[in-house]
């Protein structure tokens, strides 16, 4: 039997608002439904960050928790090493900010980020809260991406990062260019909570296909996921 696919859930003790830890469970379940053995490896503030896992997910956080996570990822650069060798990384909300060059908290403090994404984040006048719908820019994704956003930070991309999607409804990166999220190498960042992968199974399968080194995965016929997607697309 081959080794299980190992999915890193990075710092769920400080990053994981709105059930973002569910993204790791969705990845594991979509593998198991295809009879591929998989396990979730939780990496907490008590652990160094391993660089050997197959893919990684990070969730959102409040400003103070986000700062703790940033320091930990700088001290133990396993995530950076893994991304350099092409392991997929999914970063939600505060995690986009943490993986950038720097972010400014709503209290006005500028914090150096991990530097994996060419972007910076500064607080905006109005907090972005609510349902968001976007049109993906990434090849392999054609269904709208939906989620719930709640962030004060607005994110400006540099030339090495591109937006994951264009906002149809909601705020997204919030700096006036209509962009949502960031893609750079094997790292995908998005402001979508949900958890995002429960609501956007195409994105889940794209991450899994990349982790397995496949062009794409055979589709799963999951009526309940489709029902949830339709319900969320109707939400106002
Ligand atoms: N603290 C960050 C902000 O408000 C991120 C919030 C979140 O992850 N939901 O911009």
Boltz pocket constraint, residues with backbone or C-beta under 6 A from the ligand:
constraints:
  - pocket:
      binder: B
      contacts: [[A, 17], [A, 59], [A, 60], [A, 61], [A, 62], [A, 63], [A, 66], [A, 92], [A, 93], [A, 94], [A, 95], [A, 150], [A, 151], [A, 152], [A, 153], [A, 154]]
      max_distance: 6.0
